[in-house]
Amino acid sequence: MTKLFTFLVFSCLYITASAQFFDRDRWDSHRHQIHFGLGASNFLGDLGGKDDVGTNDFQDLEISQTQFSMFVGHKYALYKKFYLRTDFTWGRLSGNDNTTQEVFRQNRNLSFKSNIFELAMMLEYEIPIKKRKGHIYDIKGAKGWKNGGSSVYLFGGFGAFYYNPKAEFQGEWIELRPLRTEGQGLPGGAEEYDRFSWCIPVGASITKRISHNVSLGLQLSYRYTFTDYIDDVSTSYYNPYDIQLYVGGDQGELAAYLSNPSLGVAQEGLSARVTAPGQQRGDATDNDGYMFAWLTCHVQIRDKYKKGGSFKGKKRKYKPSGSSRSRKVIF
């Protein structure tokens, strides 16, 4: 992670050193922008959470399960202050019932981790909060922008993502979907879930321009999803013996255990009943979600073919007018 952060910073500094100057008001001459970032990801679902009965809000966020994530993307200016974003994101999510002191969830003893691969398209709106016209070197009358411009961006859109929940067993990470831990495919069991699902990304970012075409920023975002199985937990306990017979072999025994690895200490006289077949295992009324917090770098790409685009200085042409002393310089 340290190496990636160092690479991000030095990449931005290198791009800044070679930056071309342009007039930011001419948005149509620099429509394209690439951006990338790295930071943290976190999960909001059925597992872990606060030391109380589970809720459907950010109070149930478990900070200790924060993982690493990164993204790369492209922005296209549809009009001044309006952008179309296309981002590809990789992140890791995890959850564990051992992080909560709430009696029943701790006794449930479920855990998972999953990589997330997401492709999303979003509309973004810019709110400038600090704009100063003028050349970077304070040359009187020169067009361009001084350093120091800042903006807030609001965005939302639609995306698709791939996930594959796994649980650790004796030092090995086991894929959970093939084990049918809630009786998927069995009579009366839950429906089978796909490893692909849809999401609605929403968020905001703030950026600080460090040159005419490079900005650094902080971005926070959340994903509403259309699945409750990112953590492989959603509905009710199924009979572990039936799961074992259906899956078969050594995998069947593993499936039976991972469907109900409870500690048996929820409450004296109740521990066996709270995880019995038919009892609540997850909350099927609320889909899972995940979030990202990133440090970002944004690089504007000038369109050198656009009239009124960027300039770095034009070639001088000399027009002879009879003698070498009377030559005029035309810019």
LOZATOR-457673 format. One record per residue (C-alpha): z, y, x; residue in one letter; residue number from 1. Coordinates in steps of 0.001 Angstrom, whole numbers, plus 500000, padded with zeros to 6 digits. Example, Ala and Ser with C-alpha at 12.3 -4.5 7.8 and 13.67 -1.06 7.14 Angstrom:
BEGIN
{{507800,495500,512300},'A',1},
{{507140,498940,513670},'S',2},
END
This chain:
BEGIN
{{500000,500000,500000},'M',1},
{{500830,502398,502863},'T',2},
{{497456,501726,504502},'K',3},
{{495625,502348,501223},'L',4},
{{497467,505618,500670},'F',5},
{{496675,506734,504226},'T',6},
{{493018,505847,503678},'F',7},
{{492966,507872,500441},'L',8},
{{494444,510974,502086},'V',9},
{{492203,510875,505160},'F',10},
{{489128,510241,503013},'S',11},
{{489856,513397,501054},'C',12},
{{490460,515403,504226},'L',13},
{{487212,514167,505733},'Y',14},
{{485242,515056,502622},'I',15},
{{486939,518450,502531},'T',16},
{{485946,519188,506127},'A',17},
{{482292,518636,505281},'S',18},
{{482417,520347,501874},'A',19},
{{479502,522415,500562},'Q',20},
{{480290,525660,498732},'F',21},
{{479039,526280,495228},'F',22},
{{479660,528412,492162},'D',23},
{{481965,526521,489797},'R',24},
{{480678,528511,486831},'D',25},
{{477329,526757,487194},'R',26},
{{478688,523469,485829},'W',27},
{{475163,522150,485157},'D',28},
{{474342,522230,488869},'S',29},
{{477116,519791,489782},'H',30},
{{477507,517422,486850},'R',31},
{{478581,514358,488832},'H',32},
{{481974,513574,490285},'Q',33},
{{483524,510480,491818},'I',34},
{{487244,509887,491710},'H',35},
{{489650,507224,492854},'F',36},
{{493370,506685,493036},'G',37},
{{496256,504334,493588},'L',38},
{{499789,504042,492354},'G',39},
{{501985,502133,489913},'A',40},
{{501487,499977,486822},'S',41},
{{504012,498794,484261},'N',42},
{{504105,496587,481182},'F',43},
{{505537,497165,477721},'L',44},
{{505711,493927,475750},'G',45},
{{507993,491117,474620},'D',46},
{{509694,490245,477906},'L',47},
{{512565,492015,479646},'G',48},
{{513490,495560,478671},'G',49},
{{516659,497466,477930},'K',50},
{{520074,495853,477448},'D',51},
{{519797,495903,473666},'D',52},
{{517652,494596,470840},'V',53},
{{513977,495017,471691},'G',54},
{{512090,498071,470416},'T',55},
{{508457,499152,470193},'N',56},
{{508826,502305,472301},'D',57},
{{509240,503446,475897},'F',58},
{{512995,502886,475761},'Q',59},
{{512174,499222,476381},'D',60},
{{510381,499990,479655},'L',61},
{{511662,497978,482633},'E',62},
{{511273,500077,485813},'I',63},
{{512191,497172,488107},'S',64},
{{508977,495385,487062},'Q',65},
{{506717,498199,488328},'T',66},
{{503691,496840,490187},'Q',67},
{{500715,498205,492172},'F',68},
{{497353,499373,490794},'S',69},
{{494218,501321,491751},'M',70},
{{491021,502623,490196},'F',71},
{{487604,504062,491048},'V',72},
{{485321,505911,488665},'G',73},
{{482628,508441,487888},'H',74},
{{482707,511603,485778},'K',75},
{{479699,513312,484232},'Y',76},
{{479857,516853,482879},'A',77},
{{478518,516811,479332},'L',78},
{{479218,520520,479013},'Y',79},
{{481533,523011,480641},'K',80},
{{485075,521526,480487},'K',81},
{{483875,518332,478747},'F',82},
{{483331,515130,480739},'Y',83},
{{482375,511512,480225},'L',84},
{{484407,509144,482440},'R',85},
{{483656,505572,483423},'T',86},
{{486497,503879,485328},'D',87},
{{487094,500439,486792},'F',88},
{{490772,499573,487223},'T',89},
{{492713,496776,488850},'W',90},
{{496441,496430,488325},'G',91},
{{499228,493868,488205},'R',92},
{{501664,493498,485322},'L',93},
{{504884,491509,485081},'S',94},
{{507899,490962,482864},'G',95},
{{511064,488891,483117},'N',96},
{{513906,488228,480704},'D',97},
{{516376,488108,483589},'N',98},
{{516134,491917,483847},'T',99},
{{517963,492483,480539},'T',100},
{{521566,491888,479563},'Q',101},
{{520673,491493,475886},'E',102},
{{522082,488045,475090},'V',103},
{{519232,486411,473188},'F',104},
{{516386,487646,475375},'R',105},
{{518229,486722,478542},'Q',106},
{{518847,483253,477133},'N',107},
{{515120,482950,476280},'R',108},
{{514458,483058,480055},'N',109},
{{510705,483682,479891},'L',110},
{{508704,485460,482583},'S',111},
{{505111,486171,483559},'F',112},
{{502759,488078,485820},'K',113},
{{499076,488861,485367},'S',114},
{{496284,490734,487091},'N',115},
{{494426,493229,484915},'I',116},
{{490744,494054,485422},'F',117},
{{489641,496877,483146},'E',118},
{{486412,498769,482483},'L',119},
{{486773,501858,480285},'A',120},
{{484758,504845,479077},'M',121},
{{486594,508021,478099},'M',122},
{{485984,511594,477004},'L',123},
{{487919,514183,478997},'E',124},
{{488690,517848,478346},'Y',125},
{{489664,520303,481088},'E',126},
{{492265,523051,480624},'I',127},
{{492130,525423,483645},'P',128},
{{495565,526795,484510},'I',129},
{{494747,528674,487712},'K',130},
{{491294,530002,488569},'K',131},
{{490562,532575,491264},'R',132},
{{487018,533713,491838},'K',133},
{{485840,534633,495308},'G',134},
{{484699,533002,498508},'H',135},
{{487006,530717,500465},'I',136},
{{486866,533144,503409},'Y',137},
{{487429,536250,501214},'D',138},
{{484014,537675,501976},'I',139},
{{483548,540614,499642},'K',140},
{{480917,540009,496994},'G',141},
{{480338,536352,497936},'A',142},
{{480175,533893,495094},'K',143},
{{482259,530759,494961},'G',144},
{{485930,529845,494509},'W',145},
{{489041,530349,496527},'K',146},
{{491321,527412,497213},'N',147},
{{494165,527012,494747},'G',148},
{{492407,526298,491438},'G',149},
{{494376,523927,489201},'S',150},
{{493535,522205,485921},'S',151},
{{495099,519914,483335},'V',152},
{{492904,517171,481841},'Y',153},
{{493396,515290,478579},'L',154},
{{491442,512083,477971},'F',155},
{{491007,509137,475641},'G',156},
{{488459,506423,475036},'G',157},
{{487784,502727,474728},'F',158},
{{487808,499840,477195},'G',159},
{{487775,496099,477773},'A',160},
{{490022,494145,480118},'F',161},
{{490628,490651,481484},'Y',162},
{{494106,489160,481883},'Y',163},
{{495505,485744,482779},'N',164},
{{499293,485310,482333},'P',165},
{{501086,483014,484780},'K',166},
{{504678,481823,485179},'A',167},
{{506423,480732,488349},'E',168},
{{507597,477121,488529},'F',169},
{{509102,475677,491719},'Q',170},
{{507436,478321,493858},'G',171},
{{503996,477943,492288},'E',172},
{{502332,480266,489780},'W',173},
{{501053,478309,486774},'I',174},
{{498400,479550,484315},'E',175},
{{500015,479624,480879},'L',176},
{{497073,479746,478489},'R',177},
{{495961,476097,479095},'P',178},
{{499550,474940,478416},'L',179},
{{499492,476122,474768},'R',180},
{{503112,477258,474923},'T',181},
{{503181,478359,471268},'E',182},
{{501289,475329,469974},'G',183},
{{497852,476968,470120},'Q',184},
{{495349,474554,468615},'G',185},
{{498053,472287,467152},'L',186},
{{498780,471956,463403},'P',187},
{{500763,474975,462290},'G',188},
{{500689,476482,465755},'G',189},
{{499499,479905,466855},'A',190},
{{495819,480748,467188},'E',191},
{{494275,480410,470634},'E',192},
{{493889,483708,472443},'Y',193},
{{491083,484930,474664},'D',194},
{{491605,486209,478208},'R',195},
{{489423,489205,477333},'F',196},
{{490605,491948,475006},'S',197},
{{490050,495588,474060},'W',198},
{{492168,498609,474817},'C',199},
{{492412,502302,473974},'I',200},
{{493276,504356,477079},'P',201},
{{494899,507775,476606},'V',202},
{{496487,510072,479128},'G',203},
{{496661,513311,481045},'A',204},
{{496286,514475,484616},'S',205},
{{496831,517586,486687},'I',206},
{{494723,518454,489720},'T',207},
{{494918,520962,492561},'K',208},
{{491722,522012,494298},'R',209},
{{491959,521830,498108},'I',210},
{{488340,522851,498703},'S',211},
{{485293,523808,496651},'H',212},
{{484473,520216,495764},'N',213},
{{487637,518205,496422},'V',214},
{{490806,518043,494321},'S',215},
{{493983,515994,494547},'L',216},
{{496027,515151,491496},'G',217},
{{498524,513103,489530},'L',218},
{{497454,511059,486502},'Q',219},
{{499539,509308,483837},'L',220},
{{497991,507037,481199},'S',221},
{{498818,504370,478636},'Y',222},
{{496753,501523,477166},'R',223},
{{497084,500490,473554},'Y',224},
{{495730,496947,473321},'T',225},
{{494472,494552,470660},'F',226},
{{496385,491529,471922},'T',227},
{{500013,490411,472008},'D',228},
{{499431,487706,474611},'Y',229},
{{499277,489557,477935},'I',230},
{{502683,487936,478590},'D',231},
{{501804,484689,476713},'D',232},
{{504557,485460,474176},'V',233},
{{503945,486479,470561},'S',234},
{{505021,484225,467681},'T',235},
{{507444,481280,467297},'S',236},
{{508709,478281,469221},'Y',237},
{{506726,475093,468721},'Y',238},
{{508013,471555,469118},'N',239},
{{507899,470966,472911},'P',240},
{{507382,467210,472473},'Y',241},
{{504237,467781,470428},'D',242},
{{502964,470221,473067},'I',243},
{{503633,467625,475775},'Q',244},
{{501662,464943,473927},'L',245},
{{498782,467297,473161},'Y',246},
{{498386,468614,476733},'V',247},
{{499134,465211,478281},'G',248},
{{500143,463982,481730},'G',249},
{{502129,466028,484221},'D',250},
{{500691,469175,482717},'Q',251},
{{502159,468110,479382},'G',252},
{{505668,467916,480810},'E',253},
{{505202,471302,482456},'L',254},
{{503887,472781,479198},'A',255},
{{506878,471485,477262},'A',256},
{{509303,473058,479736},'Y',257},
{{507562,476437,480021},'L',258},
{{507296,476713,476238},'S',259},
{{511103,476780,476068},'N',260},
{{512923,477225,479409},'P',261},
{{516005,478667,477685},'S',262},
{{519335,478781,479496},'L',263},
{{521274,477415,476520},'G',264},
{{523940,480120,476763},'V',265},
{{522940,482590,474022},'A',266},
{{526109,482039,472071},'Q',267},
{{528418,479074,471707},'E',268},
{{527228,476936,468834},'G',269},
{{523972,478893,468472},'L',270},
{{522178,478363,471784},'S',271},
{{520252,475304,470605},'A',272},
{{519250,476831,467286},'R',273},
{{517941,480202,468515},'V',274},
{{515160,478514,470497},'T',275},
{{514479,475654,468059},'A',276},
{{510931,475047,466718},'P',277},
{{510052,477694,464160},'G',278},
{{512481,480301,465526},'Q',279},
{{511267,483659,466828},'Q',280},
{{509887,483557,470365},'R',281},
{{508146,486965,470400},'G',282},
{{507284,489887,468130},'D',283},
{{503847,489298,466594},'A',284},
{{503983,492618,464716},'T',285},
{{503609,494695,467877},'D',286},
{{500812,494320,470442},'N',287},
{{501407,494590,474174},'D',288},
{{500664,497729,476161},'G',289},
{{500521,498813,479785},'Y',290},
{{500526,502064,481725},'M',291},
{{499491,503579,485041},'F',292},
{{500717,506424,487256},'A',293},
{{498278,507358,490036},'W',294},
{{497786,509759,492899},'L',295},
{{494116,510706,492642},'T',296},
{{491287,512246,494653},'C',297},
{{488279,513869,492950},'H',298},
{{485039,514669,494773},'V',299},
{{482380,516900,493201},'Q',300},
{{478776,515944,493953},'I',301},
{{476407,518915,494014},'R',302},
{{472904,518642,492610},'D',303},
{{470758,520233,495310},'K',304},
{{467715,520100,493086},'Y',305},
{{469240,522259,490368},'K',306},
{{468391,525944,490300},'K',307},
{{471519,527968,490964},'G',308},
{{473220,525033,492653},'G',309},
{{475241,525034,495810},'S',310},
{{474293,526904,498941},'F',311},
{{475331,526807,502526},'K',312},
{{472989,529435,503848},'G',313},
{{469245,529820,503625},'K',314},
{{466757,529718,506422},'K',315},
{{465661,533101,507709},'R',316},
{{462000,533999,507544},'K',317},
{{460433,536641,509744},'Y',318},
{{457586,538732,508440},'K',319},
{{455562,540456,511175},'P',320},
{{454560,544066,510480},'S',321},
{{452469,545116,513412},'G',322},
{{454865,545100,516322},'S',323},
{{457838,543052,517401},'S',324},
{{460175,546048,516911},'R',325},
{{459260,546507,513273},'S',326},
{{459805,542940,512088},'R',327},
{{461933,542709,508979},'K',328},
{{464372,539899,508276},'V',329},
{{464050,538505,504770},'I',330},
{{466852,536324,503353},'F',331},
END
